[in-house]
Amino acid sequence: MTYLIDRRLQGKNKSAVNRERFLRRYKAQIKDAVGRAIKGRSITDIENGEKVSIPVKDVGEPSFGHAHGGVWETINPGNEEYQKGDLINRPKGGAGAGRGKAGNSEQMSEDDFIFELSREEFMNYFFEDLELPHMIKTQLTATTEFKNQRAGYNMSGTPSNIHVLRSLRGALGRRIAVGGSSRKRVLEAETELEVLLLAGAPLEDPRVIELKKLIHHLHTRLLAIPFIDPFDLRYSNRVKVPKPMTQAVMFCIMDVSGSMDETRKDTAKRFFILLYLFLKRAYDKIEVVFIRHHTAAAEVNEEEFFHSRESGGTVVSSALHLLDKIIEERYGAGQWNSYVAQASDGDNWDNDSVLCRQLLINTIMPKVQYYTYVEITDGPPQNLWEQYSQVGEHHPHFAMQKIVTPADIYPVFRELFKKQPK
């Protein structure tokens, strides 16, 4: 009998190669769709897949056909009702369920081609314009940490894992169980021998001699029971269980004054998304708090955070005061790890920048795990940057970087969150 074993990498998924070819061919349209999805998607929902719609005209492919050429007339048998040039009435019934309004255009249209990107495919396209290596893509999209935990005892293992107390306890129980009947018989024999001797039986009495031999035999049996046997050994057993994660809160602070246009807000959102994915690796529970500010600060939802049209001057200290208040009221019990990411173009009222530096050094930095400031501008550093550059001298867990184009997001992020030497 002949056995055929399919060792192809794709296995039974025969369409995987065609799907990869399709994704490469229409990469531009898919990237546009992913870009639209990022703008309209929540930060905490960024890891899901996405339905992508591509117009049919973009997926159409050229085809070759063979025409007769010239003018041809044909005669079809069985036609007794119509003559050449007759108009045919529209057939009755068959109405569609559409609710659109009728038009006078004779041009036909077709539905868009819709398919769904998987979670991994969506994340790959999201990270692609940030120039992430493939290894980093995998680490950010799927990482599980485990820890060793005690799980009872085994009867086999390495000598270093022997549990002495448990082994001795088992040996004691075994000795009691194995020698129990012998001890009982020894006690009975000694009692009977004592009664005979008190009654005046001579030492040469056969019964006395028999009892002495029995007692000696039973004591020998009890002494032959080993103190510890390999059967008694117990080894500590450890299993890997998912590591219990602590909880964290991420504060997103963004300047929404008139100088922060939609392009800069989109760059800030991509940075916040990357930060959220990074923290999701380390913490099982993570909350996101959005704080926007111009001359006044407010805690808002994500939609208002990125798309509100309200603008004005710039007073950054209002956001820092609100940040300190929220930490004290909701996340100041010592059970939360607080992270802050601030995005701004750096333009601030001069006197307020000095106040921001003092607030960070004296009030906020002792309460947070890490504070990052990114300045989104293509010009020279602003006054806020000059003041913030002094914070790192007092607190090493404060970091700041400058972002000029979206391509700078990942290099900046990697610089901000690289492993620090111990």
Buried (B, 14 or more C-beta within 10 A) or exposed (E): EEEEEEEEEEEEEEEEEEEEEBBEEBEEBBBEBBEEBBEEBEBBEBBEBBEBEBEEEEBEEEEEEEEEEEEEEEEEEEEEEEEEEEEEEEEEEEEEEEEEEEEEEEEEEEEEBEBEBEEBBBBBBBBEBBEBEEEBBBBBBEEEEEEEEEEEBBEEBEEEBBBEEBBBEBBEEBBEEBBEEBBEBBEBBBEBBEEBBEEEBEEEEEEBEEBBEBBEBBEEBBEEBEEBBEEBBBBBBBEEEEBEBEEBBBBBBBBBBEBBEEEBBBBBBBBBBBBBBBBBBBBEEBBBBBBBBBEEBBBBEBEBBBEBEEBEEBBBBBBBBBBBEBBEEEBEEEEBBBBBBBBBBBBBBEEBBBBBBEBBBEBBBEBBEBBBBBBBBEEEBBBBBEBBBEBBEEBEEBBBBBBEEBEBBBEBBBEBBEEEEE
